[in-house]
Amino acid sequence: MINIWKFGVSDHEQFEKLVQPHIKRLYTLAYRFTGQRDDAEDLVQDVLLKIYPRLEEIQSIERLGPWLARVLYRQFVDKWRSKDRSIVQLVADEAELESVDDEVQGPAGKLDLTILQNKLQYSLNQLNEEQRHLVIMHDVEGYTLQEIHNLHDISIGTLKSRLNRARTRLRELLKNMEPFESAKRVNSNRTK
Amino acid sequence: MNCKETENNFDSYLDGDLLFNEQKSMDLHLSSCESCVQQLEEINNLRKALSLLPIIEPVSSFEEKAFEVVRKQYPLQGSYRFTIGFASALVASFAIWFFSSLFFVQINGQQPQMINLAMNQIHTVRLMLDAPTDIGQVTLSLGLSDNIRLKGYEAKQQLVWKTSLNKGSNILSLPVTAVTKGQGDLIAQVHYGNRVKKFRIVFKTVNNSLRDGAFNSQINNLHSSYRI
């Protein structure tokens, strides 16, 4: 492997080279937090504008992904949580979905999956913010407990307990849920 | 292991992160506790379902637009840096081909290489430092004569940074410009341990009118290779 020092690289180029590999995951996390594509894009944009002046610091960060995730979460908490937004958008427009594997799902199976995912998303939204954040980071986005500990400086024991409580609550919500209409969007927060 | 301890280790168990003894102890508990088995199965199913929650992808131009907004918000003000990277296999083979076909190896202390530069034009000079082994703590310094400028560092005639060298090829890609006529030079120094290696390239500025024709092909890729 050849070591290369390339001089004359602009700050813009350097910034984009460092951050671009993490954009997709940042957007995904933003989407999980905000529940809307436009809001997720805006949140990621806000993060990019916030961190650009910290380019030198970014260059020195060994594992940039978790650091960016933390900045995104702080940005969400500080600037977005206070906004009157619905956190969840249920699956109504199947054409927009990218992650459902059409090849293994027949029409009936796909409908069942959509109903289940709507229930799950709705239940997730009923958790308190701390629980929801933890479940999104760990169970939905696959961050390890160690990574979450590094991000938020919460002991792993505490994280485990909180995660257990969150899942117990989630399971209760799912069990108690009334039969659900798949096409129904829960936008009650928006219409209030 | 009791039920409480088992519950606390569900995630580690599912992730395969338990130590051998912990795993064994948990398996033992699960073999006799139907309640914990049921909980574990529910959690496993829940985790799987959560990991499959769909997402609506961003618009296709999102990344490009997002970086464009950053560029507009923070216009460049002559701020450049140098970046360290590692060549891919393709680039590496390309570079090696270049070195073998266009470059010559200059041993420390021998006659410096002479390179012609057209005035006020950026020419990328690539220096290859050929290290016999990995060298962890290295201080690299570049010194430029007054009539030579390095793109992005126009106000500096001296650059010093700490780094490491890989065994084999280490490339410095330097966009340089001659700003006044005459001879100039670039001196690269490599400090490691108690040793210092010093390399010198001499630049000779030439009229821009010589850019055309055969000379043009000579100034596009100017490279030198040095053995550490």
Chai-1 contact restraints between the chains, C-beta under 6 A:
chainA,res_idxA,chainB,res_idxB,connection_type,confidence,min_distance_angstrom,max_distance_angstrom,comment,restraint_id
A,M1,B,F86,contact,1.0,0.0,6.0,A-B,restraint_1
A,I2,B,A87,contact,1.0,0.0,6.0,A-B,restraint_2
A,I2,B,A92,contact,1.0,0.0,6.0,A-B,restraint_3
A,I2,B,S169,contact,1.0,0.0,6.0,A-B,restraint_4
A,N3,B,N166,contact,1.0,0.0,6.0,A-B,restraint_5
A,N3,B,N170,contact,1.0,0.0,6.0,A-B,restraint_6
A,I4,B,G85,contact,1.0,0.0,6.0,A-B,restraint_7
A,I4,B,A87,contact,1.0,0.0,6.0,A-B,restraint_8
A,I4,B,I171,contact,1.0,0.0,6.0,A-B,restraint_9
A,W5,B,F82,contact,1.0,0.0,6.0,A-B,restraint_10
A,W5,B,I84,contact,1.0,0.0,6.0,A-B,restraint_11
A,W5,B,L172,contact,1.0,0.0,6.0,A-B,restraint_12
A,K6,B,T83,contact,1.0,0.0,6.0,A-B,restraint_13
A,K6,B,S173,contact,1.0,0.0,6.0,A-B,restraint_14
A,F7,B,F82,contact,1.0,0.0,6.0,A-B,restraint_15
A,F7,B,L150,contact,1.0,0.0,6.0,A-B,restraint_16
A,F7,B,L174,contact,1.0,0.0,6.0,A-B,restraint_17
A,G8,B,Y80,contact,1.0,0.0,6.0,A-B,restraint_18
A,G8,B,K151,contact,1.0,0.0,6.0,A-B,restraint_19
A,G8,B,G152,contact,1.0,0.0,6.0,A-B,restraint_20
A,G8,B,P175,contact,1.0,0.0,6.0,A-B,restraint_21
A,V9,B,R81,contact,1.0,0.0,6.0,A-B,restraint_22
A,V9,B,T83,contact,1.0,0.0,6.0,A-B,restraint_23
A,S10,B,L76,contact,1.0,0.0,6.0,A-B,restraint_24
A,S10,B,Y80,contact,1.0,0.0,6.0,A-B,restraint_25
A,D11,B,S79,contact,1.0,0.0,6.0,A-B,restraint_26
A,H12,B,R71,contact,1.0,0.0,6.0,A-B,restraint_27
A,Q14,B,R81,contact,1.0,0.0,6.0,A-B,restraint_28
A,Q14,B,T83,contact,1.0,0.0,6.0,A-B,restraint_29
A,E16,B,F67,contact,1.0,0.0,6.0,A-B,restraint_30
A,I23,B,E63,contact,1.0,0.0,6.0,A-B,restraint_31
A,Y27,B,P58,contact,1.0,0.0,6.0,A-B,restraint_32
A,T28,B,I55,contact,1.0,0.0,6.0,A-B,restraint_33
A,Y31,B,I55,contact,1.0,0.0,6.0,A-B,restraint_34
A,R37,B,I56,contact,1.0,0.0,6.0,A-B,restraint_35
A,E41,B,P58,contact,1.0,0.0,6.0,A-B,restraint_36
A,E41,B,F62,contact,1.0,0.0,6.0,A-B,restraint_37
A,Q45,B,A66,contact,1.0,0.0,6.0,A-B,restraint_38
A,L48,B,A66,contact,1.0,0.0,6.0,A-B,restraint_39
A,L48,B,V70,contact,1.0,0.0,6.0,A-B,restraint_40
A,L49,B,Q73,contact,1.0,0.0,6.0,A-B,restraint_41
A,Y52,B,V70,contact,1.0,0.0,6.0,A-B,restraint_42
A,Y52,B,Y74,contact,1.0,0.0,6.0,A-B,restraint_43
A,V91,B,P54,contact,1.0,0.0,6.0,A-B,restraint_44
A,E96,B,I56,contact,1.0,0.0,6.0,A-B,restraint_45
A,L97,B,P54,contact,1.0,0.0,6.0,A-B,restraint_46
A,E98,B,E57,contact,1.0,0.0,6.0,A-B,restraint_47
A,S99,B,P54,contact,1.0,0.0,6.0,A-B,restraint_48
A,S99,B,I55,contact,1.0,0.0,6.0,A-B,restraint_49
A,V100,B,P54,contact,1.0,0.0,6.0,A-B,restraint_50
A,Q117,B,L53,contact,1.0,0.0,6.0,A-B,restraint_51
A,L120,B,A49,contact,1.0,0.0,6.0,A-B,restraint_52
A,D139,B,R47,contact,1.0,0.0,6.0,A-B,restraint_53
A,D139,B,L50,contact,1.0,0.0,6.0,A-B,restraint_54
A,V140,B,L50,contact,1.0,0.0,6.0,A-B,restraint_55
A,V140,B,L53,contact,1.0,0.0,6.0,A-B,restraint_56
A,K160,B,N8,contact,1.0,0.0,6.0,A-B,restraint_57
A,R167,B,I43,contact,1.0,0.0,6.0,A-B,restraint_58
